[in-house]
Amino acid sequence: MKKTTAIDETEVKAAEVAAEAESKKASDKKAAAKKTTAKKTTAKKTTAKKTTTKAAKKTTDVKVYFEAFGKQVAQDDILVRVEADAKENHNVDKIKSVRLYVKPEENTVYYVVNDKVMGDVYLF
């Protein structure tokens, strides 16, 4: 009877070692799967960043100047005056859109802010 007990104990230990080895393999596979998923996610994020960078490069710096009667004024200067006038005289808090209509013969810039508020400022 002692011989069968020794064999049974050896078989039990072998089974335990095999079970531990299988659980390690399973956990290693799960860890490898997690790493692969993480790598795929990282690859997708870098692709999105490249697309954003390309879109940013397409913008062009444009400066517009109006000249009439020997005088010159930049569009940016007119826009500053229009924004100040709209906020001061028409109580506009946030400006979403601005349309400018330049009439140099009248020395006037007419404007429409946010498709609602109309006004005018001097051109020069």
Beta strands, then each sheet from edge to edge (+ up, - down):
strand 1: 65-68
strand 2: 71-74
strand 3: 98-103
strand 4: 108-113
strand 5: 117-122
sheet 1: 1+ 2-
sheet 2: 3+ 4- 5+
end
